[in-house]
């Protein structure tokens, strides 16, 4: 992945997929465009890996966890692809600050404690060792919750971590399953939808 390729893909995503031009200075769109550039490279690697596993007919392991406290994806993905320097230079040449782009990524609301961190470390270790392991978990629409004190009382509020979508997700509608639980459900829509 060279600098010109990164710049070209960034401009294409920024201008066409996100519908922005040079007059738009919203940092979020720069973060999204760069994430799409990096996500493309990760997807290509994932497809190659999948095909190798399939060809070798190797045993695979699957790790199920209620939480995955992965941290921010953009900086981790760039590190694992070995492209930090070239991407930083490309963004600099486009007039963007790499640290600001990295800081624009919201934390994924997929965990908040030791269990989530342990699961993430386990998956990271497996990837580093090139083991055929896939992690499965729950995708919390509202993440964990945040707590505030109002009039001396603890109040929980949902974490709207997906309010702007998640550029790292690849929807696989052919695998959607409806999961039912016992009891009954009451549907409530608040002022935020």
N, C-alpha and C positions, 0 to 999 in steps of 0.2 A: 504494500500500500504506500504509494508515494504522495508527496505534498500536493501536487497538481490534481491528482485523482480525488483526494480528500476535499480540496477546495471546490472542485467541479461538482462532486456529489452533494456537498453542503449547500451550494448555491441552488442546485436543482431542487433539493428538498425544501429549502427555505422559500424559494419562489413559486414552485409548482404544487408540492404536496401541502404546504402550509399557507400558500397564497400571500406571502409577504414580499415586500421589496425593501430597498435600502433605507427608505424613510421610516420603517418600523424599527424602533429601538428597544422593544420589549425583550428582555433577557430570556424569558421563557421560550420564545420561538427559536432563539439561537441554540438553547439547550436541546430542544426537541429535534431540530435539524441535525445537530451533531450526533445525538443519540441514534437517529435513524442511520446515519453513515456507519457508526460503529456496530449497530445491530445487524446491518447487512453482512458485515464481515463475520460476526458471531454465527449468524444463521448458516452461512456457507461452511464454516467449520463444523457446526452441529450436524449438517447433512452428510458431510464427509465421514464424520465419526460414526454416525448411524449406519452408513453403508459398510464401513469396515466391520462393525460389530455383526451386522447381518451376514456378511460374506464369511467371517470367521466362525459364525454360529457359536459365539462365546456365551458363557453364563453371565447373567446380569443380576445386579442387586437393586432393590428399590427401597428407599428410605421414606417412611411416612412420619410426618410430624405435624402437630397442630400449629406450630410456629416456625418461621424461618426469619431470623433477624440478620438479613444479608448485608445491610448497610447500603450505601449508594452504588448503583450499578455502573454508571458511566466511568468513573475513575477506575473501578475494579476491572471493568472490561478492557479499557485501554492498557492497563498494566499487564493483564494476561495476554493480550494480543501483541505486546511489546511495541506499542505505537505512541507512547506518551510524547516523545520529543517531536516526531514528525507532525502529530496532530496539533500540539501546542504551537509549533511554528506556522502551520497552515492557518490556525485561528488568529494568530498575531498578524499575519499578512492580510487577513480579512478585517483587521481592526477590532478583534474581539479578545477579551481577557479570559484565558483558560480557567483560572480559579473562579471567576464569576460564573462561568458556564457550569462548572462542577457544583458550585454552591446553589445553583438554581434548581437542582434536582430535589424533589421532596423525598423524605424518608418513607420507605415502603411500610405501610401499616400491617405488617405480617407477624409481629411479635414484639415483646417488650422485656423479656427476661432471659434467665439462664437457659431455659429449654430452647428458645429461639436461637440464641447465640451458639449453643452446643450443636444444634442441627446445621446451622450455617457453616461452622468450623468443620464438621464432619464432611459435608458436601464439598467444601473447598479442598480438604485434604484428599478426598477421593479423586477430585479433578486433577490436583497436582500430581498424584500418583498414576494418573491416566487409567483409573479403574472404571469399569462400565457400571456406574451407579447413577440412578435417577432419583431425585428428591420429589416427593409429592406432599402437598399441604393444602391448606384452605386459603382461598383468596378472599380476604375480608374486605367487603365493599367499603366499610367505614373504619377499617383498621381497629386498633385498640382504642381506648377512650382517653380523653384528657380530663384532668380533674382541676376544678377551680373552687375557690371558697367564695360563696355569696351569702352575705348576711350571717357569717359565722357557720354556715353549713357547707358540707362538701357536695359539689354538684358535678356529675359526670356529663361529658359532652362527647359526641362521636368525633372521630378523627377523619375528616373528609379528604383523605390522602389521594383519592382518585378523582377529585373534582375536575381535573383537567385531563383525565384519561391516563393511560400508562403506555408510553411509547415502546416499552420493552416487551409488552405482551403480544403474542401471536394467537389470535382467536382460532380455535380448532372446533368449529361448530359440529363437525361430524362426530365428536366425542362427548357432546353435552349430555349429561344425565340429570334427570330430575330426581332429587333425593327427598324422600318424605320421612317425617318423624311422627311418632305417636302424638296423640292429643289434638289440639285444634290451634289454628292460627287466626289472629286478628290483624287485619290489614289497617294500617294507619299511615296517612300521608301528612307530613307536617308542612309548614310554610316553605321549606327548602326542597320539597318534592319527595 
